Amino acid sequence: MILEVVRELAAEYETDVPVTDESWPADVLAAADVLRHLAGVSGRVEDSGYARTGVMRSDHDGWAAFAAFAPWAYDATVWDRASRVVVELSDEGGSVVVNAEAELYDSLVRALGDARVLANLRRWRDGGLVRGG
């Protein structure tokens, strides 16, 4: 749901694809297959099957697979057009960080409904987290 809300801000993304777990839902297994294929082209796939997509453009056909799989990844990141981190998901969705200004924050609160949304009151300096920075 969070990735749907930030979709318009997304310019690039990356994720890892852990070794397939047969207990994953069918749509997650299918998304993992797509991402593992993309990793074979633009990223890295290890002999064990663990893969990293490398940085992909969000207008690429792989976005739908990324959005389906990201909550199952060990690490997934989305950047905006200024290369600032918009979303970081870690540890199979155990940790989600969104770098949001007021309008995006309000959209997330509406989308998540009763889910708990924590605000970090510290403002990011120098434009926030930047890929490669």
Contacts in CASP RR format, 6 or more apart in sequence:
PFRMAT RR
TARGET T0000
AUTHOR 0000-0000-0000
METHOD contacts of the structure
MODEL  1
MILEVVRELAAEYETDVPVTDESWPADVLAAADVLRHLAGVSGRVEDSGY
ARTGVMRSDHDGWAAFAAFAPWAYDATVWDRASRVVVELSDEGGSVVVNA
EAELYDSLVRALGDARVLANLRRWRDGGLVRGG
1 111 0 8 1.000
1 112 0 8 1.000
2 87 0 8 1.000
2 96 0 8 1.000
2 98 0 8 1.000
2 108 0 8 1.000
2 111 0 8 1.000
2 112 0 8 1.000
3 10 0 8 1.000
3 66 0 8 1.000
3 67 0 8 1.000
3 70 0 8 1.000
3 78 0 8 1.000
3 87 0 8 1.000
4 67 0 8 1.000
4 111 0 8 1.000
5 104 0 8 1.000
5 107 0 8 1.000
5 108 0 8 1.000
5 111 0 8 1.000
6 78 0 8 1.000
6 86 0 8 1.000
6 87 0 8 1.000
6 98 0 8 1.000
6 104 0 8 1.000
7 58 0 8 1.000
7 63 0 8 1.000
7 67 0 8 1.000
9 78 0 8 1.000
9 80 0 8 1.000
9 81 0 8 1.000
9 86 0 8 1.000
9 104 0 8 1.000
10 58 0 8 1.000
10 63 0 8 1.000
10 78 0 8 1.000
10 79 0 8 1.000
10 80 0 8 1.000
10 86 0 8 1.000
11 57 0 8 1.000
11 58 0 8 1.000
11 79 0 8 1.000
11 80 0 8 1.000
11 81 0 8 1.000
11 83 0 8 1.000
12 55 0 8 1.000
12 56 0 8 1.000
12 57 0 8 1.000
12 58 0 8 1.000
12 78 0 8 1.000
12 79 0 8 1.000
12 83 0 8 1.000
12 131 0 8 1.000
13 53 0 8 1.000
13 55 0 8 1.000
13 56 0 8 1.000
13 58 0 8 1.000
13 63 0 8 1.000
13 66 0 8 1.000
13 70 0 8 1.000
13 76 0 8 1.000
13 77 0 8 1.000
13 78 0 8 1.000
13 79 0 8 1.000
14 52 0 8 1.000
14 53 0 8 1.000
14 54 0 8 1.000
14 55 0 8 1.000
14 56 0 8 1.000
14 76 0 8 1.000
14 77 0 8 1.000
15 35 0 8 1.000
15 52 0 8 1.000
15 53 0 8 1.000
15 66 0 8 1.000
15 69 0 8 1.000
15 70 0 8 1.000
15 73 0 8 1.000
15 75 0 8 1.000
15 76 0 8 1.000
15 77 0 8 1.000
16 50 0 8 1.000
16 51 0 8 1.000
16 52 0 8 1.000
16 53 0 8 1.000
16 73 0 8 1.000
16 74 0 8 1.000
16 75 0 8 1.000
16 76 0 8 1.000
17 32 0 8 1.000
17 35 0 8 1.000
17 36 0 8 1.000
17 39 0 8 1.000
17 49 0 8 1.000
17 50 0 8 1.000
17 51 0 8 1.000
17 52 0 8 1.000
17 53 0 8 1.000
17 69 0 8 1.000
17 73 0 8 1.000
18 50 0 8 1.000
18 72 0 8 1.000
18 73 0 8 1.000
18 74 0 8 1.000
19 48 0 8 1.000
19 49 0 8 1.000
19 50 0 8 1.000
20 29 0 8 1.000
20 32 0 8 1.000
20 49 0 8 1.000
22 29 0 8 1.000
24 32 0 8 1.000
24 72 0 8 1.000
27 68 0 8 1.000
28 68 0 8 1.000
28 69 0 8 1.000
28 72 0 8 1.000
30 65 0 8 1.000
30 68 0 8 1.000
31 64 0 8 1.000
31 65 0 8 1.000
31 66 0 8 1.000
31 68 0 8 1.000
31 69 0 8 1.000
32 65 0 8 1.000
32 69 0 8 1.000
32 72 0 8 1.000
34 62 0 8 1.000
34 65 0 8 1.000
35 51 0 8 1.000
35 53 0 8 1.000
35 62 0 8 1.000
35 65 0 8 1.000
35 66 0 8 1.000
35 69 0 8 1.000
36 45 0 8 1.000
36 49 0 8 1.000
36 51 0 8 1.000
38 53 0 8 1.000
38 56 0 8 1.000
38 60 0 8 1.000
38 62 0 8 1.000
38 65 0 8 1.000
39 45 0 8 1.000
39 51 0 8 1.000
39 52 0 8 1.000
39 53 0 8 1.000
39 54 0 8 1.000
40 51 0 8 1.000
42 53 0 8 1.000
42 54 0 8 1.000
42 56 0 8 1.000
43 51 0 8 1.000
43 52 0 8 1.000
43 53 0 8 1.000
43 54 0 8 1.000
44 51 0 8 1.000
44 52 0 8 1.000
44 54 0 8 1.000
45 51 0 8 1.000
53 66 0 8 1.000
55 79 0 8 1.000
55 131 0 8 1.000
56 62 0 8 1.000
56 63 0 8 1.000
56 66 0 8 1.000
58 78 0 8 1.000
66 76 0 8 1.000
69 76 0 8 1.000
70 76 0 8 1.000
70 89 0 8 1.000
70 93 0 8 1.000
71 89 0 8 1.000
71 92 0 8 1.000
71 93 0 8 1.000
72 92 0 8 1.000
72 93 0 8 1.000
73 89 0 8 1.000
73 92 0 8 1.000
73 93 0 8 1.000
74 90 0 8 1.000
74 91 0 8 1.000
74 92 0 8 1.000
75 88 0 8 1.000
75 89 0 8 1.000
75 90 0 8 1.000
76 87 0 8 1.000
76 88 0 8 1.000
76 89 0 8 1.000
76 90 0 8 1.000
77 85 0 8 1.000
77 87 0 8 1.000
77 88 0 8 1.000
77 89 0 8 1.000
77 131 0 8 1.000
78 85 0 8 1.000
78 86 0 8 1.000
78 87 0 8 1.000
78 88 0 8 1.000
79 85 0 8 1.000
79 86 0 8 1.000
79 131 0 8 1.000
80 86 0 8 1.000
82 127 0 8 1.000
82 130 0 8 1.000
83 130 0 8 1.000
83 131 0 8 1.000
83 132 0 8 1.000
84 99 0 8 1.000
84 127 0 8 1.000
84 128 0 8 1.000
84 129 0 8 1.000
84 130 0 8 1.000
84 131 0 8 1.000
85 97 0 8 1.000
85 99 0 8 1.000
85 128 0 8 1.000
85 129 0 8 1.000
85 130 0 8 1.000
85 131 0 8 1.000
86 98 0 8 1.000
86 99 0 8 1.000
86 100 0 8 1.000
87 96 0 8 1.000
87 97 0 8 1.000
87 98 0 8 1.000
87 99 0 8 1.000
88 95 0 8 1.000
88 96 0 8 1.000
88 97 0 8 1.000
89 95 0 8 1.000
89 96 0 8 1.000
90 96 0 8 1.000
98 104 0 8 1.000
98 105 0 8 1.000
98 108 0 8 1.000
99 124 0 8 1.000
99 128 0 8 1.000
99 129 0 8 1.000
100 108 0 8 1.000
105 117 0 8 1.000
105 119 0 8 1.000
108 117 0 8 1.000
109 117 0 8 1.000
END
